[in-house]
Amino acid sequence: MEHEGGDAMPYSGFDGYIAVEREDGSLEIIGRMNRWTVSMSQDTLDVSHFDPELGEPAKRFRKFLPGVLGWTATFEGFVEPTDAGQRAIKDALWYAKELHFYFFIAPGKYLTGKGILTGED
């Protein structure tokens, strides 16, 4: 997930919009979407080891290092069977294709990243 255009907090929107990248590089806006959220996460790596040289309880404390970053997104809206953007996300889910998403917050401010769809409600 990349962040373009300055400070983009918070990572949710009611009046922003979502787009997917077409094969030719142009953007297809997903129509009739009215709410979206992007959440970021970071794994931790447990690098703890038992050190008998340290006194109690220090020899038993766990230690962590930062790990891999990740993101998830959700969006909701109204069904519009003729919308090309909605068709693109349905096809991506059906045919297990990766999509390049853009979550626009304000003019010149957006989050972008490639992802796969894991479900549709």
N, C-alpha and C positions, 0 to 999 in steps of 0.2 A: 504494500500500500504506500503510495507516494502522496505527498502533500504539496500542492502548488498554490502559490498566490498569497503567502503570508499566513498569519494566524487564522486557523480554521476551526477553532473551538466554538461551540461544541460540535461533536460529530453526529449530528442529527438534523433533520430538516422537515418542515412542513411546506415551505414555499420554494425550496430548491427543486432541482429535478435530477433525474438519473438518465444516463445514456450508455449505450454499448457501442463499441467500435466495430464498424463494418469491415469486411475483408479489404476494401480499398482505402482504409484508414480514416474515412469520414465517420461522423457520429450519428447514431440513430437514437433519438430521444424515445424513452419508454413512456408511452402515453398513459394518462389517467392514473399515475402514481401520486399518492397524496401524503405519504409519510415514509421516511427511511431513517435508519440508524446504522452507524459503523462503529464497531467496538474493536479495540486493539488489545492484544495480550502479549505477555512475554513468559516463556517457560523459564524454569530455574533448574540448574544442574546441581545435584547434591554431591559435594566434594569432601564430605566429612570423612574423617579418619580418627581412629582411636589412638591417642597419644599417651602412653603410660607415663611419660616424663612429666606431664602436666598434673597438677594437683586436682583433687575433686572440687567442684564439679566440672572444671574447665576441660578436662580430657573427654568429657561426654557431649560437649556442645556440637551441634550440627553447623556446617558451613555451606553456603550456596553461592553460586556464580550466576550471572545473567546468561540466559540461553537464547533460543530462537524466538524472534518476533512473529506474530501472526495477526490476522484480522478476520472478522466475520461481519457480514452485513445482512440486514433484513430490510425489506420494503413491502409496502402494501398499497393497494389502490383498488380500482374498479376494472372489471373485465371489459376489454374492447377487442373483440375477435379480429377486427380489420387493422389493428395497430401493428405496424411492422416491428416496433421495438418489443412489444409483448410477444409477437411471433418468434423473434430472435431468442428470447429467454426460454420460451417453451421448447423450441428446437434444440437449444443447448442442453436442456435437461433430458429430453428424449434421446438425443444422439450422443450424450456424454461429451460435449464440447466445452472447451474453456472459453470464457468471455473476458473482454477487457471492459471494466466498468468505470464510469465517471460519476461521482456524486457531487453535484454542484451546490455550493453553499451561497455564493454571491458572485456577482460579475468578477471574473478573474481568480476566484477562490474555489478550489475543488480538491477532492480526494480521488485518486485513481489507482487501480490495481487489477491484476488478472485473477480470476477465480472460477470456480465451478459451482454450479447450483446443486444443492443437496436435498431440496424438497420444494414442494408447492402445496399450499393449503387452499 
